[in-house]
């Protein structure tokens, strides 16, 4: 079974500062890893994903994440926070041959002007 | 890109009545769809996996008779909340498996159900 850990339910960041959201996973086989963003009363939008290949993945809106197998991590970063980045962010994991996504508890990002 | 349309976006119903939520894949065929429930300030909880033409697979603790799922075609899955109670009030989100899509999964915009 796979699981995802996201620490710190609320993350406050100043506008223009680095955004760092941590995600650790457990999986018995090589995972597929995802980051999603959710705005209030909306569904989930894919930010980026890792399946195979390059471990540094670039996504939309200036976000990127790095898959580190040795640390079982897939942390999400953005160099400079924008007010529009205020939202809920979810890390998720699945594995080849298994359709199901397992989600972390999410991080509510607040951007301070 | 792949789009999943979910309707209605909001619904208010009286206790004891049933509510149907639709999830349609607009430009691709979805043999597998997922239904999630999201409580306030919480993550997504997988309720069931529906496969076109067969019975849905429910997660442990989810009442099959209360949350009826039908996936009669490759583009439509429905979730019916039967005999709704206030504790069923929640945000419900569907997702479709799209092998060709950028993420492999495309999510609907969600349905806010309020039972009064």
Interface residues (C-beta under 8 A of the other chain):
Chain A: X9 X32 X34 X36 X41 X42 X43 X44 X45 X46 X49 X90 X94 X99 X100 X101 X103 X104 X105 X106 X108
Chain B: X4 X6 X9 X32 X34 X41 X42 X43 X44 X46 X49 X91 X93 X95 X97 X102 X103 X104 X105 X107 X108 X109 X110 X112
